[in-house]
Amino acid sequence: MTNRKISIKRRSSTAVWVVFIVVFMAELLVYSWCRVQYMHIGYGIIEAGQEHQRLTAVLNELKIEQARLRSPERIRRIARERGLVMPDPSQVVVMP
């Protein structure tokens, strides 16, 4: 009878250790997964910041290009090259 009690105690203590090890391994896996996700998101944030800087530079270049294309001097030069001239005062009709 005493051997049987010892055997049951050993089995229950072994079961407790197995459960403890399984829970510990599960915690390690969850922690590792969280760290991998943390690093992945961090790299994504860095890439998004770099893309934002690149797009901001492109936007600035486009604003400069737009200002250059809207320049009155440029428009006058193109008009002269195409043979356009300012109308005479007799050609101007003022609408009320």
Summary of the structure (lengths in Angstrom):
residues: 96
radius of gyration: 39.4
end to end distance: 118.4
largest distance: 127.5
contacts: 164
relative contact order: 0.04
helix: 84%
strand: 0%
